[in-house]
Amino acid sequence: MKISTIVASAALALTAATSQAATLYQNDVAASPSGNETTQWVQSSSFNLAADSDITGGSVFVAAYGTDLSVWDGAFDYWVFDDLAGSPDSIVANGAATVGAVTDTGITTGFGSNVFAIDFDLASTFSALGATDYWFGIHLSTNFDRDDLYWVTSSTSDGTAESNGGSFDNWRTYSPARAFSLNDDPLSVSAVPLPAGGLLLLSGIGGLMVSRRRKTA
């Protein structure tokens, strides 16, 4: 086997070993979606994963009146609640999310605005239990003044709940669900150390290449 073939095979094997990211949950944006205001209210949407999973971040889909998000001050607070009888209950995780790319999806809402995808990382990984109902909540402001920024609807009928002023003692539930996704793929990943076997493999390949050069010199 050629040295170049060995190197390529090794690189593919090491890439496969360190690239395991996956979308864990996804609610796609509805056709001509509406939305619910998420600066005066904390908005939440229910989710349930098939298996135990570590959630690191995801994307939410929002819109404002007009064609951009100039009303947004850049704040992104989140909560994960457990479920009690179809409504958010105790907080099991919360923090200030790290915001990544903000992308115009090209989708237009029923009220004529563009839908934007906001990518985010959680402040810390949340280990979710499989087959368990949770609620993911967001608030996109540094205060609770109304700025007309809306978390848009999805095409699913999962639950949605909102709390005016974020007091969490006044939940109002309804449907459809909000559009968002959750994943285990951080926005920024530091260099991943190679496992010992990988280092030995690359070291051996390097030795073979040096030996081959000497023989052909």
C-alpha positions in Angstrom: 0.0 0.0 0.0 1.3 3.5 -0.9 2.4 5.8 2.0 -0.1 8.4 0.7 -2.9 5.9 0.9 -2.0 5.1 4.5 -1.8 8.8 5.4 -5.3 9.4 3.9 -6.8 6.4 5.6 -5.3 7.5 9.0 -6.6 11.0 8.6 -10.1 9.7 7.8 -10.1 7.4 10.8 -9.0 10.2 13.2 -11.5 12.6 11.8 -14.3 10.0 12.3 -13.1 9.4 15.8 -13.3 13.1 16.8 -16.3 14.3 14.7 -19.5 13.1 16.4 -21.7 16.3 16.4 -25.4 15.8 15.9 -28.7 17.7 15.8 -30.6 16.4 18.8 -33.9 18.1 18.4 -35.4 20.3 15.6 -38.6 22.2 15.2 -38.6 23.6 11.6 -40.1 27.1 10.9 -43.7 26.9 9.8 -44.9 28.1 6.4 -45.7 31.8 6.8 -45.1 31.7 10.5 -46.5 33.9 13.2 -44.7 34.5 16.5 -44.7 35.5 20.2 -43.0 38.4 21.7 -39.8 37.6 23.6 -38.5 40.8 25.2 -41.5 41.5 27.5 -42.2 37.8 28.0 -40.1 34.7 28.6 -41.2 32.4 25.8 -40.7 28.6 26.1 -41.3 25.5 24.0 -41.4 21.9 25.1 -39.0 19.2 23.9 -38.3 15.6 24.5 -35.2 13.7 23.3 -35.2 10.0 22.3 -32.1 9.2 24.4 -29.9 10.7 27.1 -27.9 13.5 25.5 -25.5 16.4 26.3 -26.9 19.6 24.9 -24.4 22.3 24.2 -26.4 24.8 22.1 -28.6 25.2 19.0 -30.5 27.8 17.0 -33.7 29.8 17.6 -35.7 31.5 14.8 -36.9 35.0 15.4 -38.4 38.0 13.6 -39.1 41.7 14.2 -41.2 44.2 12.4 -39.2 45.2 9.3 -36.4 43.3 7.5 -33.7 43.2 10.2 -33.1 42.7 14.0 -32.1 46.3 14.8 -34.5 46.3 17.8 -32.5 43.4 19.5 -29.9 44.5 22.0 -28.0 41.2 21.7 -29.0 39.7 25.1 -29.9 36.0 25.1 -30.9 34.5 28.4 -32.2 30.9 28.5 -33.7 28.4 30.9 -34.4 24.7 30.8 -37.5 23.8 32.9 -38.8 20.4 33.8 -42.4 19.7 33.1 -45.4 19.5 35.4 -48.7 18.6 33.8 -47.9 20.1 30.5 -46.4 23.4 31.8 -42.9 24.6 32.7 -42.0 23.9 36.4 -38.7 23.9 38.2 -35.6 25.4 36.5 -33.0 22.7 35.9 -30.5 24.9 33.9 -30.1 28.5 33.0 -27.6 31.2 32.0 -26.6 33.7 29.4 -26.1 32.1 26.0 -23.1 32.8 23.8 -24.4 34.1 20.5 -22.9 33.0 17.2 -24.0 33.6 13.7 -27.2 35.5 13.0 -28.5 34.5 9.6 -31.4 35.8 7.4 -33.2 32.5 6.4 -35.1 34.1 3.5 -38.4 33.0 5.1 -41.1 35.7 5.4 -43.5 35.7 8.4 -47.2 36.2 8.1 -46.7 39.8 9.2 -44.2 40.5 6.5 -40.9 40.3 8.3 -37.8 38.2 7.6 -37.0 35.2 9.9 -33.5 35.1 11.3 -31.7 32.1 12.8 -29.6 32.9 15.9 -27.0 30.2 16.7 -26.0 29.9 20.3 -24.0 28.0 22.9 -25.4 27.3 26.3 -23.3 28.7 29.3 -22.7 25.1 30.2 -23.6 21.7 28.8 -27.0 20.4 29.9 -27.3 16.6 30.3 -30.9 15.8 29.3 -32.5 12.5 30.1 -34.1 10.6 27.2 -37.9 10.2 27.0 -38.3 13.1 29.4 -40.4 16.3 28.9 -38.5 19.6 29.2 -39.2 23.2 28.3 -36.6 25.5 26.6 -37.2 29.1 27.5 -35.6 32.3 26.1 -35.6 36.0 26.8 -33.9 38.3 24.3 -33.4 41.6 26.1 -31.6 43.1 29.0 -35.0 44.3 30.4 -38.7 43.5 30.1 -39.7 46.4 27.9 -41.5 45.4 24.8 -39.4 45.7 21.6 -41.5 43.6 19.3 -39.1 40.8 18.8 -40.8 37.5 18.1 -39.9 33.8 18.5 -41.6 32.4 15.4 -43.8 29.3 15.2 -42.9 25.9 14.0 -44.9 23.3 12.1 -45.3 21.1 15.1 -48.1 21.1 17.7 -45.8 20.7 20.8 -46.6 22.9 23.7 -45.6 26.6 24.1 -45.8 28.7 27.3 -45.1 32.3 28.1 -44.5 34.2 31.3 -45.1 38.0 31.3 -42.2 39.7 33.0 -40.4 36.4 33.6 -41.9 35.9 37.0 -42.6 32.2 36.2 -45.8 32.2 38.3 -48.1 33.3 35.5 -47.5 30.7 32.7 -50.0 30.7 29.8 -49.8 27.7 27.6 -50.9 27.2 24.0 -49.7 25.8 20.6 -48.1 25.5 18.1 -44.5 25.2 19.2 -41.7 27.6 18.6 -39.0 27.0 15.9 -35.7 26.0 17.3 -33.1 23.3 17.3 -30.7 21.8 20.0 -27.4 20.1 19.3 -24.2 18.8 20.9 -21.9 20.8 18.6 -20.3 23.9 20.3 -19.8 27.0 18.1 -16.1 27.1 19.0 -14.2 23.9 19.7 -10.5 24.0 20.8 -8.0 21.6 19.3 -8.9 18.0 20.3 -5.8 16.0 21.5 -5.3 12.9 19.4 -5.7 9.6 21.3 -2.5 7.7 22.0 -3.2 5.2 19.3 -3.5 8.0 16.8 -0.2 9.6 17.8 1.5 6.2 17.5 0.0 5.7 14.1 1.1 9.1 12.8 4.6 8.6 14.3 4.9 5.3 12.5 3.8 6.8 9.2 6.4 9.6 9.7 9.1 7.0 10.2 8.1 5.1 7.1 8.2 8.3 5.0 11.7 9.2 6.3 13.0 5.7 5.6 11.6 5.7 2.1 13.2 9.1 1.3 16.6 7.7 2.5 16.3 4.7 0.2 15.5 6.7 -2.8 18.1 9.4 -2.2 
